[in-house]
């Protein structure tokens, strides 16, 4: 009898552990790329025309940065969009972000101060724009593109 109770307890514990380990995914749902806002789909087609959608998820609750759609592309770029389809952040996974997406003042600052580097990630925060460059340095700018600091 003790063996049966102990076995049942272990089985239930393992089941609970397996279902609760992935709590981060409780807030997101897989969706089809056709369910993205038209602006998000147009953005992907314009700036990443050779990439295919690999994974598209929709958050059940809007993230603190305003993103609700997470898109992973076949070229390893990851883009977060808000409910209207505006991009919030782009992660290039060590690849250059298209320069058209980097505010001119920030692009000029990077080219002047880090001439052999390129932007690999850009994140539109509420009051700042954060970029990571190819040497893994994180630079923080105000919304007007003025350099604020290096983030360590």
C-alpha positions as CSV (number, residue, x, y, z in Angstrom):
1,X,0.0,0.0,0.0
2,X,2.8,2.4,0.9
3,X,4.5,1.6,-2.4
4,X,1.3,2.4,-4.4
5,X,0.9,5.7,-2.6
6,X,4.5,6.6,-3.0
7,X,4.4,5.7,-6.7
8,X,1.3,7.8,-7.2
9,X,2.9,10.7,-5.4
10,X,6.0,10.5,-7.6
11,X,3.9,10.2,-10.8
12,X,1.8,13.3,-9.8
13,X,4.9,15.2,-8.9
14,X,6.6,14.5,-12.2
15,X,3.5,15.5,-14.1
16,X,3.2,18.8,-12.2
17,X,6.9,19.5,-12.7
18,X,6.7,18.8,-16.4
19,X,3.6,21.0,-17.0
20,X,4.8,23.9,-14.8
21,X,8.4,24.2,-16.1
22,X,7.3,26.0,-19.3
23,X,5.3,28.7,-17.6
24,X,6.7,31.4,-20.0
25,X,4.8,29.9,-22.9
26,X,1.5,30.2,-20.9
27,X,1.4,33.8,-22.1
28,X,1.8,33.1,-25.8
29,X,-0.1,31.4,-28.6
30,X,1.2,30.1,-31.9
31,X,-0.4,31.9,-34.8
32,X,-0.2,31.9,-38.6
33,X,1.8,34.6,-40.3
34,X,-1.5,35.6,-42.0
35,X,-2.8,36.6,-38.6
36,X,-0.2,39.3,-38.1
37,X,-1.3,42.9,-38.6
38,X,-0.9,43.9,-42.2
39,X,1.8,46.5,-41.2
40,X,4.0,43.8,-39.6
41,X,3.7,41.6,-42.6
42,X,4.5,44.5,-45.0
43,X,7.5,45.4,-42.9
44,X,8.9,41.8,-43.0
45,X,8.3,41.6,-46.8
46,X,10.0,45.0,-47.4
47,X,13.1,44.6,-45.2
48,X,13.5,40.8,-45.2
49,X,12.2,39.8,-48.6
50,X,14.2,36.6,-48.8
51,X,13.2,35.3,-45.4
52,X,10.3,33.0,-44.5
53,X,8.4,32.9,-41.3
54,X,9.6,30.2,-39.0
55,X,7.6,30.9,-35.8
56,X,5.0,33.6,-35.1
57,X,3.5,33.9,-31.6
58,X,1.0,36.3,-30.0
59,X,1.2,37.3,-26.4
60,X,-2.0,37.0,-24.4
61,X,-0.9,40.0,-22.4
62,X,1.0,42.9,-23.9
63,X,4.6,43.0,-22.8
64,X,6.0,45.9,-20.8
65,X,7.7,47.2,-23.9
66,X,4.3,47.1,-25.8
67,X,5.1,44.1,-27.9
68,X,2.5,41.5,-28.6
69,X,3.7,39.6,-31.6
70,X,7.0,37.8,-31.7
71,X,8.3,36.8,-35.2
72,X,11.2,34.5,-35.9
73,X,12.5,34.4,-39.5
74,X,14.4,31.8,-41.5
75,X,17.4,34.2,-41.7
76,X,17.6,34.1,-37.8
77,X,16.2,37.6,-37.3
78,X,13.7,38.0,-34.5
79,X,11.3,40.9,-34.5
80,X,8.7,42.0,-31.9
81,X,5.7,44.0,-33.0
82,X,3.0,46.0,-31.2
83,X,-0.7,45.4,-31.7
84,X,-0.7,47.8,-34.7
85,X,2.2,46.0,-36.4
86,X,4.9,48.6,-35.6
87,X,8.2,47.0,-34.7
88,X,9.4,47.3,-31.2
89,X,12.7,45.6,-31.4
90,X,14.8,43.7,-33.9
91,X,17.4,41.1,-33.0
92,X,19.8,40.2,-35.8
93,X,21.6,37.4,-34.0
94,X,25.0,38.9,-35.0
95,X,23.9,40.0,-38.4
96,X,23.6,43.7,-39.5
97,X,20.2,45.3,-39.0
98,X,19.1,47.0,-42.3
99,X,20.5,50.5,-42.1
100,X,17.2,52.0,-43.2
101,X,15.8,50.9,-39.8
102,X,18.4,52.7,-37.8
103,X,17.7,56.4,-37.1
104,X,20.2,58.5,-39.1
105,X,21.7,60.2,-36.0
106,X,22.4,56.8,-34.4
107,X,23.8,55.4,-37.6
108,X,26.1,58.4,-37.9
109,X,27.2,58.1,-34.3
110,X,28.0,54.4,-34.7
111,X,29.8,54.9,-38.1
112,X,31.9,57.8,-36.6
113,X,32.8,56.2,-33.2
114,X,32.9,52.6,-34.2
115,X,33.8,52.6,-37.9
116,X,34.4,48.8,-38.2
117,X,31.2,47.8,-36.4
118,X,27.6,47.5,-37.4
119,X,24.3,47.4,-35.5
120,X,23.1,43.9,-34.7
121,X,20.1,44.7,-32.4
122,X,17.9,47.7,-32.0
123,X,15.3,48.1,-29.2
124,X,12.8,51.0,-29.1
125,X,12.1,51.6,-25.4
126,X,9.7,54.2,-24.1
127,X,12.3,56.9,-23.5
128,X,15.4,55.5,-25.2
129,X,16.7,53.5,-28.2
130,X,19.2,50.8,-27.4
131,X,21.4,49.3,-30.0
132,X,24.0,46.5,-29.8
133,X,26.9,46.7,-32.2
134,X,28.9,43.8,-33.7
135,X,31.5,43.9,-30.9
136,X,28.7,43.3,-28.4
137,X,28.8,46.8,-27.0
138,X,25.4,48.2,-26.0
139,X,24.8,51.8,-26.7
140,X,21.9,53.9,-25.3
141,X,20.4,56.9,-27.1
142,X,17.5,59.2,-26.3
143,X,14.5,59.2,-28.6
144,X,16.1,62.0,-30.6
145,X,19.2,59.9,-31.3
146,X,21.5,61.6,-28.9
147,X,24.1,59.3,-27.3
148,X,23.5,58.8,-23.6
149,X,25.8,56.0,-22.4
150,X,27.3,52.6,-22.9
151,X,25.4,49.9,-21.1
152,X,27.6,47.3,-19.5
